[in-house]
């Protein structure tokens, strides 16, 4: 009987061990199969996942590090198609007839698609001069400058170009974000039910709309400067003298000496100007002071008053007996 029980125990132990081994094999095989499946399909954070739609952008969505942007590419607007440039120019031309040349300049600018921004003419018979500010399309800037120079004899010319591409992109981004913010507050305002919420949201909406209007005005001004270039033209007659441009001081010892002398002369001029300003007050103050000093000197120089003589003592009286 005991032998039978021992045999049954052995059989039970063998069966239990076999079951454990079988379960371990199944779990390992399932783990291997899961690993293989995940290896065939990488995570969404991987940069190359051809099986998913838009797999090329998954790395960006998952926050994967990106390569540095090449030149001409901005983080907000992508590749920049064209640059936003502001052209400004100044031109002085000596002409025979200032009035006729000014009329020709106006016709020339109008034909190019621009307009006159400001104009000032001086004609006193002997000297005539006209200062005209014109606005022309940016594409016509260089051509218009050359045509203006041909109105007479060119005296001097200067121009500069300012690249405002980054400012334009920044304003566009800020305007878009501000518009979205205004729309968000407007939706919240329409859904508000309590009076306190209505008042708070109305104040916030007005503030954000004012900021949006300010950004739009800046953008409009920048767009105007980019679209229309500015040229300041000075037309002078044959007998009109132009002020000579200031020469830069020479470097080195001579330049320092010249700058020091100019500073000394300027200091003396300022001192003389201050003295001239104070001189009337000094004169007005010197008159009473002089009178007081003269009066004191006069009193000090006057002789002292005579001392009165003392009364003489009476002689002693003689006695009657004598």
Rosetta silent file (secondary structure, phi, psi, omega in degrees, C-alpha in Angstrom):
SEQUENCE: XXXXXXXXXXXXXXXXXXXXXXXXXXXXXXXXXXXXXXXXXXXXXXXXXXXXXXXXXXXXXXXXXXXXXXXXXXXXXXXXXXXXXXXXXXXXXXXXXXXXXXXXXXXXXXXXXXXXXXXXXXXXXXXXXXXXXXXXXXXXXXXXXXXXXXXXXXXXXXXXXXXXXXXXXXXXXXXXXXXXXXXXXXXXXXXXXXXXXXXXXXXXXXXXXXXXXXXXXXXXXXXXXXXXXXXXXXXXXXXXXXXXXXXXXXXXXXXXXXXXXXXXXXXXXXXXXXXXXXXXXXXXXXXXXXXXXXXXXXXXXXXXXXXXXXXXXXXXXXXXXX
SCORE:     score description
SCORE:     0.000 S_00000001
   1 L     0.000  -43.718  178.216    0.000    0.000    0.000 S_00000001
   2 H   -64.712  -33.718  177.244    2.813    2.320    0.900 S_00000001
   3 H   -64.909  -37.767 -179.472    4.515    1.487   -2.397 S_00000001
   4 H   -65.467  -41.281 -179.912    1.408    2.501   -4.313 S_00000001
   5 H   -64.934  -40.586  178.207    1.259    5.842   -2.458 S_00000001
   6 H   -62.841  -38.943  178.630    4.912    6.520   -3.169 S_00000001
   7 H   -65.983  -37.715  179.391    4.363    5.787   -6.869 S_00000001
   8 H   -67.020  -39.906  178.578    1.398    8.130   -7.030 S_00000001
   9 H   -63.025  -43.002  178.096    3.424   10.931   -5.402 S_00000001
  10 H   -60.997  -42.577  179.634    6.233   10.462   -7.896 S_00000001
  11 H   -62.605  -40.386 -179.368    3.761   10.563  -10.770 S_00000001
  12 H   -65.464  -40.868  179.728    2.169   13.758   -9.402 S_00000001
  13 H   -65.086  -43.169  178.788    5.537   15.472   -9.026 S_00000001
  14 H   -62.216  -41.214  179.884    6.586   14.528  -12.554 S_00000001
  15 H   -64.889  -40.385 -179.798    3.298   15.801  -13.950 S_00000001
  16 H   -65.506  -42.616  178.278    3.636   19.084  -12.060 S_00000001
  17 H   -63.317  -39.669  178.695    7.182   19.629  -13.290 S_00000001
  18 H   -62.853  -40.436  178.896    6.117   18.871  -16.860 S_00000001
  19 H   -64.461  -40.950  178.827    3.303   21.415  -16.611 S_00000001
  20 H   -63.677  -43.284  178.218    5.631   24.127  -15.326 S_00000001
  21 H   -61.635  -39.814 -179.796    8.118   23.484  -18.112 S_00000001
  22 H   -64.347  -41.508  179.470    5.297   23.632  -20.687 S_00000001
  23 H   -66.184  -39.471  178.470    4.028   26.986  -19.343 S_00000001
  24 H   -62.834  -40.310  178.593    7.533   28.469  -19.373 S_00000001
  25 H   -65.455  -38.542  179.275    8.016   27.464  -23.012 S_00000001
  26 H   -66.191  -42.299 -179.278    4.716   29.027  -24.048 S_00000001
  27 H   -65.719  -39.889  178.971    5.471   32.315  -22.311 S_00000001
  28 H   -66.376  -38.602  178.678    8.926   32.575  -23.881 S_00000001
  29 H   -67.077  -38.137  178.001    7.550   31.838  -27.336 S_00000001
  30 H   -67.836  -36.123  177.270    4.841   34.476  -26.926 S_00000001
  31 H   -65.240  -41.622  178.481    7.440   37.021  -25.763 S_00000001
  32 H   -63.554  -42.259 -179.299    9.637   36.245  -28.779 S_00000001
  33 H   -65.394  -37.843  177.215    6.724   36.609  -31.153 S_00000001
  34 H   -66.067  -37.386  178.403    5.758   39.970  -29.578 S_00000001
  35 H   -65.980  -40.992  178.905    9.323   41.189  -29.885 S_00000001
  36 H   -64.218  -40.202 -178.698    9.480   40.232  -33.544 S_00000001
  37 H   -64.676  -41.652  178.790    6.189   41.971  -34.240 S_00000001
  38 H   -68.935  -29.172  178.268    7.353   45.163  -32.589 S_00000001
  39 H   -68.988  -33.268  179.377   10.642   45.000  -34.502 S_00000001
  40 H   -71.546  -28.160 -178.056    8.785   44.875  -37.798 S_00000001
  41 L  -122.269   97.598 -175.892    6.782   47.984  -36.863 S_00000001
  42 L   -67.777  166.481 -179.543    8.923   50.641  -35.160 S_00000001
  43 L   -67.888  160.727 -176.847    7.525   53.189  -32.752 S_00000001
  44 L   -67.904  -15.192  179.277    5.929   56.363  -34.009 S_00000001
  45 L   -78.023  -13.025  179.998    8.851   58.348  -32.710 S_00000001
  46 L   -69.356  147.969 -177.923   11.218   56.834  -35.314 S_00000001
  47 L   -73.594  -32.297 -176.390   12.041   59.070  -38.238 S_00000001
  48 L  -112.724  101.839  175.260   11.608   56.340  -40.897 S_00000001
  49 L  -133.765   87.483 -173.011    8.286   54.530  -40.700 S_00000001
  50 L   -69.870  -17.898 -176.173    7.189   53.807  -44.259 S_00000001
  51 L   -81.457  -13.864 -178.048    4.102   51.903  -43.228 S_00000001
  52 L  -102.655  154.333  179.598    2.367   54.867  -41.576 S_00000001
  53 L   -75.029  134.991 -178.269    0.770   57.851  -43.289 S_00000001
  54 L    66.261   33.553 -176.679    2.908   60.958  -43.064 S_00000001
  55 H   -63.404  -23.194 -178.475    5.767   58.924  -41.660 S_00000001
  56 H   -68.588  -23.520 -177.570    8.297   61.544  -42.701 S_00000001
  57 H  -101.419    3.154 -177.668    6.863   63.995  -40.143 S_00000001
  58 H   -66.429  -33.296  178.502    6.520   61.570  -37.256 S_00000001
  59 H   -62.975  -38.211  178.729    9.925   62.487  -35.926 S_00000001
  60 H   -69.194  -39.794  179.768    8.890   66.112  -35.682 S_00000001
  61 H   -67.198  -33.290 -178.184    5.614   65.225  -33.932 S_00000001
  62 L   -83.671   -0.459  178.224    7.422   63.027  -31.431 S_00000001
  63 L    81.284   22.904  179.450    9.882   65.812  -30.592 S_00000001
  64 L   -69.903  147.810  179.675   12.894   64.171  -32.186 S_00000001
  65 L   -63.429  137.298 -177.521   15.917   66.466  -32.664 S_00000001
  66 L  -108.060  158.042  178.277   15.995   68.135  -36.048 S_00000001
  67 L   -74.456  158.822 -179.847   18.928   69.229  -38.158 S_00000001
  68 L   -65.207  141.033 -177.861   19.854   72.912  -38.340 S_00000001
  69 L   -69.971  140.470  177.930   17.838   74.905  -40.855 S_00000001
  70 L   -72.075  172.477  179.721   19.727   75.896  -44.008 S_00000001
  71 L   -62.771  141.855  179.204   20.262   79.484  -45.057 S_00000001
  72 L    84.947    5.845 -179.492   17.115   81.288  -46.174 S_00000001
  73 E  -119.511  130.276  178.094   14.821   79.134  -44.020 S_00000001
  74 E  -110.243  158.945 -176.506   13.097   80.470  -40.927 S_00000001
  75 L   -71.595  -24.262 -176.027   11.482   78.520  -38.111 S_00000001
  76 L   -97.101  -38.192 -171.926    8.122   80.217  -38.564 S_00000001
  77 L  -111.423   -0.869 -178.939    7.684   80.700  -42.264 S_00000001
  78 E    73.516 -155.188 -178.663    9.774   78.008  -43.930 S_00000001
  79 E   -61.705  133.685  179.028   11.741   78.885  -47.071 S_00000001
  80 L   -86.206  115.977 -176.978   11.732   82.590  -47.820 S_00000001
  81 L   -72.089  -47.789 -179.444   10.611   83.098  -51.395 S_00000001
  82 L  -136.225  153.317  178.842   11.532   86.798  -51.640 S_00000001
  83 L   -88.283  148.128  175.539   13.321   89.302  -49.466 S_00000001
  84 L   -98.743  108.857 -174.296   11.557   92.364  -48.074 S_00000001
  85 E  -119.316  141.006  175.875   13.833   95.314  -48.880 S_00000001
  86 E  -111.114  120.831  179.791   13.423   99.034  -48.233 S_00000001
  87 E  -103.256  132.833  174.706   15.207  101.318  -50.719 S_00000001
  88 E  -132.955  142.174 -178.948   16.020  104.940  -49.854 S_00000001
  89 E  -146.371  152.319  174.974   17.934  107.416  -51.970 S_00000001
  90 E  -130.455  137.969 -173.910   19.033  111.060  -52.021 S_00000001
  91 E  -146.117  132.622  175.723   19.971  112.927  -55.178 S_00000001
  92 E  -118.567  129.481 -175.881   21.048  116.498  -55.915 S_00000001
  93 E  -132.716  132.473  175.797   20.907  117.774  -59.499 S_00000001
  94 E   -94.411  124.757 -175.153   21.857  121.173  -60.883 S_00000001
  95 L  -126.892  163.884  178.930   19.450  122.287  -63.619 S_00000001
  96 L   -77.742  -39.241 -178.629   18.956  125.370  -65.780 S_00000001
  97 L  -129.432  110.005 -175.866   15.260  125.854  -64.910 S_00000001
  98 H   -66.978  -43.486 -177.202   14.132  124.543  -61.530 S_00000001
  99 H   -63.193  -46.638  179.941   10.397  124.939  -62.179 S_00000001
 100 H   -65.382  -40.360  179.676   10.482  123.150  -65.541 S_00000001
 101 H   -66.954  -35.492  177.183   12.685  120.368  -64.169 S_00000001
 102 H   -65.087  -39.430  177.001   10.345  119.901  -61.196 S_00000001
 103 H   -65.388  -40.733  177.105    7.395  119.492  -63.582 S_00000001
 104 H   -63.849  -38.789  177.805    9.366  116.951  -65.612 S_00000001
 105 H   -63.098  -42.419  178.358   10.223  115.087  -62.420 S_00000001
 106 H   -61.722  -43.509  178.475    6.552  114.935  -61.424 S_00000001
 107 H   -64.532  -39.402 -179.766    5.614  113.547  -64.841 S_00000001
 108 H   -63.319  -43.745 -178.743    8.461  111.026  -64.685 S_00000001
 109 H   -68.473  -40.700  179.367    7.406  109.728  -61.254 S_00000001
 110 H   -63.700  -39.557  178.592    3.735  109.503  -62.235 S_00000001
 111 H   -64.219  -34.376 -179.783    4.613  107.508  -65.337 S_00000001
 112 L   -77.588   -2.885  179.446    6.619  105.057  -63.205 S_00000001
 113 L    92.495   15.111  179.871    3.564  104.424  -61.002 S_00000001
 114 L  -108.202 -164.403  179.962    4.644  106.592  -58.062 S_00000001
 115 E  -154.215  167.507  178.761    3.564  109.868  -56.547 S_00000001
 116 E   -86.534  124.206  179.512    4.931  113.029  -54.919 S_00000001
 117 E   -87.515  -40.308  179.173    5.208  112.687  -51.166 S_00000001
 118 E  -155.905  151.912 -177.796    6.341  116.231  -50.292 S_00000001
 119 E  -150.869  138.749  177.138    7.490  119.277  -52.219 S_00000001
 120 E  -144.781  123.255 -178.299    9.055  122.644  -51.364 S_00000001
 121 E  -119.465  141.205  177.446   10.137  125.238  -53.921 S_00000001
 122 E  -130.269  125.278  179.928   12.142  128.447  -53.405 S_00000001
 123 E  -144.800   98.455  179.814   12.556  131.012  -56.174 S_00000001
 124 L  -108.156   20.807  177.494   13.794  134.472  -55.214 S_00000001
 125 L    96.544  -60.925 -178.122   15.142  135.454  -58.629 S_00000001
 126 L   -86.406  -39.698  179.584   18.856  134.938  -58.063 S_00000001
 127 L  -121.959  129.285  179.611   18.715  131.602  -56.276 S_00000001
 128 E  -129.965  142.847 -177.295   16.131  128.917  -56.984 S_00000001
 129 E  -156.966  147.714  178.157   15.819  125.513  -55.386 S_00000001
 130 E  -138.202  129.778  175.727   13.249  122.727  -55.077 S_00000001
 131 E  -113.229  116.314 -173.424   13.229  119.859  -52.562 S_00000001
 132 E  -127.696  130.215  174.885   10.932  117.043  -53.644 S_00000001
 133 E  -106.754  121.509 -176.471   10.299  113.684  -51.961 S_00000001
 134 E  -116.603  151.448  175.180    8.955  111.043  -54.323 S_00000001
 135 E  -120.198  122.439 -177.941    7.617  107.525  -53.746 S_00000001
 136 E  -128.571  155.415  175.674    8.101  105.007  -56.537 S_00000001
 137 E   -56.943  145.218 -176.146    7.585  101.218  -56.761 S_00000001
 138 H   -58.637  -35.060 -179.475   10.579   99.285  -55.478 S_00000001
 139 H   -68.229  -22.880 -178.427   11.113   97.619  -58.851 S_00000001
 140 H   -98.224    5.309 -171.996   11.429  101.036  -60.508 S_00000001
 141 H   -59.001  -57.639 -174.752   13.798  102.526  -57.897 S_00000001
 142 H   -64.871  -39.117  179.190   17.123  102.264  -59.743 S_00000001
 143 H   -65.759  -40.559  179.158   15.633  103.198  -63.115 S_00000001
 144 H   -66.687  -38.510  178.058   13.908  106.292  -61.712 S_00000001
 145 H   -60.698  -43.207  179.380   17.117  107.398  -59.985 S_00000001
 146 H   -64.871  -38.758  179.416   18.992  107.206  -63.276 S_00000001
 147 H   -69.313  -36.341  177.371   16.299  109.187  -65.078 S_00000001
 148 H   -65.824  -38.176  179.786   16.294  111.884  -62.383 S_00000001
 149 H   -63.235  -24.673 -179.020   20.072  112.219  -62.694 S_00000001
 150 L   -84.232   -0.686  177.464   19.624  112.984  -66.392 S_00000001
 151 L   -69.169  -21.806 -179.969   17.486  116.061  -65.675 S_00000001
 152 L  -167.361 -139.650  178.717   20.687  118.087  -65.342 S_00000001
 153 E  -100.870  119.053 -178.303   24.143  117.778  -63.861 S_00000001
 154 E   -70.660  129.810  179.978   24.322  115.355  -60.968 S_00000001
 155 E   -96.913  -51.554  175.971   25.990  116.887  -57.911 S_00000001
 156 E  -153.552  159.792 -177.995   25.815  114.065  -55.393 S_00000001
 157 E  -149.737  142.039  174.916   23.987  110.817  -54.850 S_00000001
 158 E  -150.267  147.665 -179.989   23.531  108.401  -51.958 S_00000001
 159 E  -153.191  155.299  175.863   21.342  105.345  -51.400 S_00000001
 160 E  -147.432  156.326 -178.261   20.912  102.555  -48.899 S_00000001
 161 E  -126.604  131.408 -179.699   19.010   99.286  -48.682 S_00000001
 162 E  -118.613  125.793  179.189   17.495   97.838  -45.514 S_00000001
 163 E   -90.988  114.684 -178.241   16.499   94.173  -45.256 S_00000001
 164 L  -116.748   27.482 -178.295   13.345   93.838  -43.118 S_00000001
 165 H   -61.010  -46.524 -178.419   12.458   90.246  -43.999 S_00000001
 166 H   -63.977  -37.814  178.287   12.758   89.006  -40.434 S_00000001
 167 H   -65.122  -39.359  178.996   10.632   91.885  -39.135 S_00000001
 168 H   -65.247  -45.378  179.203    7.909   91.127  -41.694 S_00000001
 169 H   -63.278  -40.937  179.732    7.868   87.411  -40.818 S_00000001
 170 H   -63.934  -43.103  178.481    7.791   88.224  -37.108 S_00000001
 171 H   -65.053  -40.961  177.563    4.875   90.632  -37.525 S_00000001
 172 H   -59.964  -43.023  179.905    2.932   88.114  -39.626 S_00000001
 173 H   -65.001  -44.418 -178.993    3.395   85.461  -36.947 S_00000001
 174 H   -67.151  -36.536  178.634    2.389   87.796  -34.122 S_00000001
 175 H   -66.171  -42.775  178.897   -0.667   89.033  -36.032 S_00000001
 176 H   -62.310  -43.593  179.244   -1.837   85.475  -36.713 S_00000001
 177 H   -66.193  -37.765 -179.696   -1.406   84.523  -33.042 S_00000001
 178 H   -70.011  -37.080  176.545   -3.166   87.687  -31.872 S_00000001
 179 H   -63.352  -42.280  176.693   -6.101   87.084  -34.211 S_00000001
 180 H   -62.858  -38.044  177.960   -6.485   83.554  -32.853 S_00000001
 181 H   -65.722  -40.713  178.613   -6.373   84.958  -29.322 S_00000001
 182 H   -63.828  -43.655  179.534   -9.053   87.532  -30.124 S_00000001
 183 H   -63.745  -37.724  178.833  -11.316   84.873  -31.625 S_00000001
 184 H   -63.878  -45.561  179.108  -10.835   82.659  -28.555 S_00000001
 185 H   -67.177  -34.595  179.025  -11.801   85.456  -26.175 S_00000001
 186 H   -65.246  -39.425  177.278  -14.753   86.387  -28.408 S_00000001
 187 H   -65.357  -41.400  177.152  -16.099   82.827  -28.222 S_00000001
 188 H   -64.466  -34.129  179.778  -15.732   82.842  -24.452 S_00000001
 189 H   -66.998  -40.043  179.370  -17.502   86.207  -24.345 S_00000001
 190 H   -69.641  -23.629 -179.460  -20.504   84.891  -26.252 S_00000001
 191 H   -94.996   -5.000 -178.974  -20.748   81.913  -23.876 S_00000001
 192 L   -69.077  143.471 -178.371  -20.407   83.928  -20.659 S_00000001
 193 L  -118.082  -35.466 -179.727  -23.485   83.949  -18.406 S_00000001
 194 L   -86.061  149.880 -177.379  -22.483   85.825  -15.270 S_00000001
 195 H   -64.028  -38.782  179.849  -22.121   89.591  -15.253 S_00000001
 196 H   -62.660  -39.146  178.160  -18.628   89.466  -13.719 S_00000001
 197 H   -67.104  -39.288  179.993  -17.450   87.146  -16.498 S_00000001
 198 H   -62.872  -44.556 -179.101  -18.959   89.409  -19.166 S_00000001
 199 H   -64.898  -44.819 -178.481  -17.212   92.492  -17.771 S_00000001
 200 H   -65.108  -44.182 -178.304  -13.849   90.741  -17.438 S_00000001
 201 H   -69.878  -32.999  177.808  -14.012   89.174  -20.902 S_00000001
 202 H   -66.332  -42.084  177.861  -15.118   92.438  -22.512 S_00000001
 203 H   -64.543  -41.659  179.318  -12.129   94.264  -21.017 S_00000001
 204 H   -66.717  -38.329  179.425   -9.784   91.497  -22.130 S_00000001
 205 H   -65.919  -41.809  179.148  -11.293   91.473  -25.628 S_00000001
 206 H   -63.783  -40.651  179.791  -10.882   95.242  -26.025 S_00000001
 207 H   -64.189  -44.613 -178.798   -7.250   95.049  -24.911 S_00000001
 208 H   -69.921  -34.397  176.199   -6.395   92.243  -27.326 S_00000001
 209 H   -66.668  -36.795  177.375   -8.183   93.964  -30.207 S_00000001
 210 H   -65.537  -40.924  177.367   -6.175   97.138  -29.525 S_00000001
 211 H   -64.664  -39.464  178.011   -2.924   95.132  -29.578 S_00000001
 212 H   -63.905  -42.325  179.018   -4.001   93.478  -32.835 S_00000001
 213 H   -63.799  -37.868  178.116   -4.779   96.868  -34.396 S_00000001
 214 H   -64.125  -44.165  178.198   -1.353   98.176  -33.334 S_00000001
 215 H   -63.444  -39.427 -179.921    0.410   95.204  -34.926 S_00000001
 216 H   -67.439  -35.499  176.644   -1.601   95.606  -38.120 S_00000001
 217 H   -65.752  -42.397  177.327   -0.677   99.304  -38.329 S_00000001
 218 H   -61.137  -42.897 -179.798    3.010   98.454  -37.966 S_00000001
 219 H   -64.941  -40.749  179.416    2.694   95.803  -40.649 S_00000001
 220 H   -64.394  -41.562  177.582    0.875   98.192  -42.997 S_00000001
 221 H   -63.923  -39.918  178.799    3.571  100.845  -42.538 S_00000001
 222 H   -67.426  -41.048  178.163    6.317   98.314  -43.182 S_00000001
 223 H   -62.898  -36.426  179.268    4.544   97.001  -46.271 S_00000001
 224 H   -65.928  -41.605  178.877    4.209  100.556  -47.582 S_00000001
 225 H   -67.090  -32.900  178.523    7.944  101.203  -47.172 S_00000001
 226 H   -73.684  -41.680 -176.047    8.745   97.929  -48.916 S_00000001
 227 H   -72.257  -39.124 -176.465    6.310   98.476  -51.780 S_00000001
 228 E  -119.307  118.758  178.122    7.186  102.140  -52.419 S_00000001
 229 E   -81.591  154.639 -176.745   10.773  103.346  -52.232 S_00000001
 230 E  -110.541  129.285  177.342   11.589  106.883  -51.098 S_00000001
 231 E  -127.923  123.655  176.885   13.795  109.264  -53.096 S_00000001
 232 E  -100.378  116.175 -174.767   14.625  112.763  -51.864 S_00000001
 233 E  -111.240  133.952  175.679   15.506  114.981  -54.817 S_00000001
 234 E  -119.207  115.686  177.892   17.082  118.422  -54.587 S_00000001
 235 E  -103.925  124.165 -178.174   16.961  120.544  -57.739 S_00000001
 236 E  -122.388  148.801  179.299   19.144  123.645  -57.667 S_00000001
 237 L   -76.398  176.509 -176.489   19.525  126.454  -60.150 S_00000001
 238 L   -68.061  -23.172 -177.477   22.744  127.378  -61.949 S_00000001
 239 L  -109.809   10.562 -178.671   23.633  130.117  -59.408 S_00000001
 240 L   -92.082  130.781  178.874   22.558  128.364  -56.219 S_00000001
 241 L   -91.263  135.541  177.477   25.277  127.227  -53.879 S_00000001
 242 L   -98.472  141.794  176.669   24.937  123.885  -52.152 S_00000001
 243 L   -65.890  133.819 -179.619   26.344  123.320  -48.664 S_00000001
 244 L   -73.407  140.937  178.597   29.463  121.233  -48.828 S_00000001
 245 L   -64.975  145.914 -179.719   29.329  117.909  -47.006 S_00000001
 246 L   -69.721  134.385  179.235   31.189  117.754  -43.730 S_00000001
 247 L   -86.250  141.052  177.809   34.568  116.088  -43.978 S_00000001
 248 L   -72.284  141.198 -179.342   35.457  113.377  -41.522 S_00000001
 249 L   -64.888  144.411 -179.494   38.375  114.269  -39.237 S_00000001
 250 L   -68.593  141.996  179.545   41.711  112.790  -40.203 S_00000001
 251 L   -73.166  161.387  176.554   42.822  109.900  -37.988 S_00000001
 252 L    92.808 -156.017 -174.761   45.853  110.112  -35.733 S_00000001
 253 H   -63.842  -44.856 -178.616   47.467  113.122  -34.104 S_00000001
 254 H   -63.493  -39.849  177.999   46.130  115.706  -36.562 S_00000001
 255 H   -63.992  -42.375  177.497   42.609  114.388  -36.212 S_00000001
 256 H   -65.190  -38.706  178.958   42.834  114.534  -32.422 S_00000001
 257 H   -64.308  -42.133  179.480   44.314  118.041  -32.553 S_00000001
 258 H   -65.720  -42.336  178.458   41.525  119.244  -34.821 S_00000001
 259 H   -64.383  -40.440  177.991   38.849  117.680  -32.622 S_00000001
 260 H   -64.632  -40.751  178.292   40.449  119.218  -29.497 S_00000001
 261 H   -64.445  -42.281  177.074   40.615  122.665  -31.096 S_00000001
 262 H   -60.903  -40.797  178.621   36.972  122.447  -32.154 S_00000001
 263 H   -65.857  -39.451  178.027   36.021  121.467  -28.606 S_00000001
 264 H   -63.166  -45.607  179.515   38.065  124.378  -27.181 S_00000001
 265 H   -62.699  -41.793  179.106   36.416  126.872  -29.543 S_00000001
 266 H   -63.425  -39.089  179.089   32.991  125.491  -28.703 S_00000001
 267 H   -65.076  -43.481  178.134   33.746  125.811  -24.967 S_00000001
 268 H   -62.608  -41.291  178.683   34.879  129.432  -25.361 S_00000001
 269 H   -62.811  -40.759  178.375   31.754  130.250  -27.352 S_00000001
 270 H   -65.848  -41.725  178.890   29.561  128.727  -24.671 S_00000001
 271 H   -62.573  -42.701  177.839   31.419  130.639  -21.951 S_00000001
 272 H   -64.681  -37.622  178.346   31.011  133.927  -23.857 S_00000001
 273 H   -64.746  -41.241  177.561   27.336  133.202  -24.394 S_00000001
 274 H   -65.029  -41.386  178.389   26.857  132.608  -20.650 S_00000001
 275 H   -63.248  -42.722  177.065   28.777  135.791  -19.850 S_00000001
 276 H   -63.306  -32.066  178.265   26.654  137.781  -22.279 S_00000001
 277 H   -71.091  -39.089 -176.722   23.536  136.381  -20.652 S_00000001
 278 H   -84.540  -17.282 -174.459   24.690  137.282  -17.130 S_00000001
 279 H   -57.773  -46.520  178.103   26.187  140.709  -17.982 S_00000001
 280 H   -58.475  -40.217  179.635   22.920  142.727  -17.689 S_00000001
 281 H   -66.752  -38.493  179.079   22.221  141.193  -14.285 S_00000001
 282 H   -64.656  -40.232  179.133   25.785  141.912  -13.140 S_00000001
 283 H   -65.504  -45.000  179.940   25.500  145.556  -14.203 S_00000001
 284 H   -63.034  -32.786  179.035   22.154  145.962  -12.466 S_00000001
 285 H   -80.472  -27.814 -177.601   23.621  144.434   -9.309 S_00000001
 286 H   -71.575  -29.704 -177.684   26.866  146.436   -9.477 S_00000001
 287 H   -62.501  -56.258  179.285   25.125  149.853   -9.262 S_00000001
 288 H   -65.382  -34.062  178.199   23.638  149.493   -5.743 S_00000001
 289 H   -64.769  -40.095  178.170   26.714  147.638   -4.507 S_00000001
 290 H   -64.334  -38.856  178.938   28.942  150.483   -5.773 S_00000001
 291 H   -64.432  -42.795  179.552   26.778  153.083   -4.034 S_00000001
 292 H   -63.560  -43.090  179.845   26.948  151.240   -0.727 S_00000001
 293 H   -64.875  -41.427  179.779   30.733  150.882   -0.944 S_00000001
 294 H   -65.146  -39.031  179.109   31.197  154.571   -1.834 S_00000001
 295 H   -64.661  -40.526  178.944   29.008  155.663    1.075 S_00000001
 296 H   -66.784  -40.132  178.305   30.994  153.565    3.516 S_00000001
 297 H   -64.570  -36.671 -179.538   34.309  154.932    2.236 S_00000001
 298 H   -66.298  -40.934  178.773   33.010  158.471    2.542 S_00000001
 299 H   -66.432  -36.485 -179.585   32.003  157.947    6.115 S_00000001
 300 H   -70.592  -29.773 -178.669   35.371  156.406    6.933 S_00000001
 301 H   -84.795  -12.685 -178.015   37.280  159.346    5.429 S_00000001
 302 L   -68.692  140.757  179.945   35.289  162.087    7.255 S_00000001
 303 L   -68.732  152.021 -179.643   37.234  163.864   10.210 S_00000001
 304 L   -71.571  152.891 -179.125   36.083  163.090   13.729 S_00000001
 305 L   -69.457  141.334 -179.919   33.853  165.645   15.498 S_00000001
 306 L   -65.368  144.897 -179.394   35.678  168.059   17.959 S_00000001
 307 L   -86.779  128.180 -179.115   35.485  167.224   21.647 S_00000001
 308 L   -64.909  142.764 -179.219   33.895  170.097   23.733 S_00000001
 309 L   -71.384  146.826  179.655   36.265  171.800   26.343 S_00000001
 310 L   -79.540  148.275 -178.852   35.671  171.075   30.042 S_00000001
 311 L   -66.928  130.315 -179.031   34.464  173.909   32.318 S_00000001
 312 L   -66.788  143.133 -178.053   37.412  175.513   34.228 S_00000001
 313 L   -73.683  139.206 -178.922   37.399  174.991   37.962 S_00000001
 314 L   -69.444  142.395  177.794   36.507  178.065   40.022 S_00000001
 315 L   -65.267  150.959 -179.978   39.369  179.562   42.173 S_00000001
 316 L   -65.774  140.104 -178.618   39.136  178.876   45.825 S_00000001
 317 L   -71.897  140.346  179.222   37.310  181.510   47.748 S_00000001
 318 L   -81.423  146.728  179.254   39.397  183.774   50.051 S_00000001
 319 L   -78.617  153.195 -178.551   38.453  183.894   53.677 S_00000001
 320 L   -70.869  -24.870 -177.605   37.066  187.064   55.165 S_00000001
 321 L   -65.099  -33.164  179.114   39.618  187.073   57.905 S_00000001
 322 L   -70.537    0.000    0.000   42.343  187.827   55.459 S_00000001
